[in-house]
Amino acid sequence: MERRLIGRNLSGCRLRVEEDGTVRDLRTGLAMTGPFRRKLILGLCTLFAGPYPIGRDDRIRALSDADLGRFLAEVFAGTVRAGAED
């Protein structure tokens, strides 16, 4: 798939899932208690973010595959270090 812009960027959203499963917006304090509130919260936190790019990037895929291969080699060799996920 070629690269294109879609949807709205959620990176500006600050949400917390509470112990009872309630999703709460940390900026407004509002809980997502139904469709209207969910749309309101997501609309406010994405208002200025705009769309985000998606699509295939062969260079990034190759880097990701290499990183995963190194990690799995360490796992199966039993040499994974604490904090290796950084």
Secondary structure, DSSP 8 states (H G I E B T S, - for coil): ---EEES--GGG--EEE-TTS-EEETTT--B--SHHHHHHHHHHHTTTT--EEES--HHHHHHHHHHHHHHHHHHHHT---TTTT-
